[in-house]
């Protein structure tokens, strides 16, 4: 469970984004989905679905929404991203941004379907769903940059390059 601290950080970030002290345009961003995307890389779709279910249920609890719809949507999103990773062999920024976009799209569609099937209105409409897609994609781009920087700075190849420069 090396992703559990990242999920905790993402949920704290989710809580911060929805607070009134933060700028309004950060409210639709779903950082927990970026963790689901990270968990889906290399995982079987069923396993990624379970991770997505856990992350979605915790995200519902943090946001103060009805417990369940984001869990169902997170399970579907985790399975979809894991399947897309296996079929298309996505890597690098394409994996992060494409996976986050796919996950956000699945979550928004599944949330809307669950809420509408219960006879209630979803928490936000089409514009909110588009904002969630864009914001989560931007956060995934930042995650891709962080992964690139980490690999460039701390990889064995980077250590070898630094050692060769010192000689």
C-alpha positions in Angstrom: 0.0 0.0 0.0 2.6 2.5 -1.0 -0.1 4.7 -2.4 -2.0 5.1 0.8 0.0 8.2 1.9 -0.6 9.7 -1.5 -4.3 9.0 -1.2 -4.3 10.7 2.2 -2.6 13.7 0.7 -5.0 13.8 -2.2 -8.0 13.7 0.1 -6.5 16.5 2.2 -6.0 18.5 -1.0 -9.6 17.7 -2.0 -10.8 19.0 1.4 -8.7 22.2 0.9 -9.9 22.8 -2.6 -13.5 22.8 -1.5 -13.0 25.2 1.4 -14.2 28.8 0.9 -10.6 30.1 1.5 -9.3 28.7 -1.8 -10.0 30.2 -5.2 -13.4 29.0 -6.6 -11.8 27.6 -9.8 -10.0 24.9 -7.7 -13.3 23.4 -6.3 -14.0 21.0 -9.2 -10.5 19.5 -9.3 -10.5 15.9 -8.1 -7.0 15.0 -6.8 -8.1 11.6 -5.6 -8.6 10.6 -9.3 -4.9 11.2 -10.0 -4.1 8.7 -7.3 -6.6 6.2 -8.8 -4.8 6.7 -12.2 -1.5 6.1 -10.5 -2.8 2.9 -8.9 -4.2 1.7 -12.2 -0.8 1.6 -13.9 0.2 -2.0 -14.1 -2.7 -3.3 -12.1 -5.4 -5.7 -13.2 -8.7 -3.9 -13.9 -10.5 -5.6 -11.0 -7.8 -4.6 -8.5 -7.7 -1.0 -9.9 -11.5 -1.0 -9.5 -11.2 -1.9 -5.8 -8.7 0.9 -5.3 -11.0 3.3 -7.1 -13.9 2.2 -4.9 -12.0 2.9 -1.7 -10.7 6.2 -3.0 -14.2 7.2 -4.2 -15.9 6.3 -0.9 -13.2 8.3 1.1 -13.7 11.2 -1.3 -17.4 11.2 -0.7 -16.8 11.3 3.0 -14.3 14.1 2.8 -16.6 16.2 0.5 -19.6 15.7 2.7 -21.7 14.1 -0.1 -23.8 11.0 0.0 -21.5 8.0 0.5 -21.5 5.7 -2.5 -21.8 7.5 -5.9 -18.2 8.4 -6.1 -17.2 5.0 -4.9 -19.1 3.4 -7.7 -17.7 5.9 -10.2 -14.2 5.5 -8.8 -14.4 1.7 -9.3 -15.5 2.1 -12.9 -12.8 4.7 -13.5 -10.0 2.6 -12.0 -11.0 -0.4 -14.1 -11.3 1.7 -17.2 -7.9 3.3 -16.8 -6.2 0.0 -16.0 -7.8 -1.5 -19.2 -6.7 1.5 -21.3 -3.2 1.3 -19.9 -3.0 -2.4 -20.8 -4.5 -2.0 -24.3 -2.8 1.2 -25.5 0.4 0.8 -23.4 0.3 4.5 -22.3 3.4 6.0 -20.7 4.6 9.3 -19.6 2.5 12.5 -19.8 0.1 10.8 -22.2 -0.7 8.2 -19.5 -1.2 10.8 -16.8 -3.3 13.2 -18.8 -5.1 10.7 -20.8 -5.8 8.4 -17.8 -6.9 11.4 -15.7 -9.2 12.6 -18.5 -10.7 9.1 -18.9 -11.1 8.7 -15.2 -12.7 12.1 -14.8 -15.0 11.4 -17.7 -16.1 8.1 -16.3 -16.6 9.5 -12.8 -18.7 12.4 -14.1 -20.9 10.2 -16.3 -21.3 7.5 -13.6 -22.1 10.1 -10.9 -24.7 11.7 -13.1 -26.2 8.3 -13.9 -26.3 7.3 -10.2 -27.9 10.6 -9.1 -30.4 10.7 -11.9 -31.4 7.0 -11.3 -32.1 8.0 -7.7 -34.3 10.8 -8.9 -32.1 13.6 -7.6 -30.0 16.3 -9.2 -26.2 15.7 -9.5 -24.0 18.0 -7.4 -23.1 20.0 -10.6 -24.1 20.3 -14.2 -22.4 20.1 -17.5 -20.2 23.1 -16.9 -19.1 21.7 -13.6 -18.3 18.4 -15.2 -16.2 20.1 -17.9 -14.4 22.1 -15.1 -13.7 18.8 -13.3 -12.3 17.3 -16.4 -10.0 20.3 -17.1 -8.8 20.7 -13.6 -8.1 17.0 -13.0 -6.3 16.9 -16.3 -4.1 19.9 -15.3 -3.4 18.2 -12.0 -2.4 15.1 -13.9 0.0 17.2 -16.0 1.6 18.4 -12.9 1.9 14.8 -11.7 3.6 13.9 -15.0 6.0 16.8 -14.6 6.8 15.6 -11.0 7.4 12.1 -12.2 9.7 13.3 -14.9 11.6 15.6 -12.5 11.9 12.8 -9.9 13.3 10.4 -12.5 15.6 13.0 -14.0 16.9 14.0 -10.5 17.1 10.7 -8.6 17.4 7.9 -11.2 20.6 5.8 -11.4 21.3 7.4 -14.8 21.2 10.8 -13.3 23.6 9.7 -10.6 26.0 8.4 -13.2 25.8 11.6 -15.2 26.6 13.6 -12.1 29.5 11.3 -11.3 30.9 11.6 -14.8 30.6 15.4 -14.7 32.6 15.5 -11.5 35.6 13.7 -13.0 
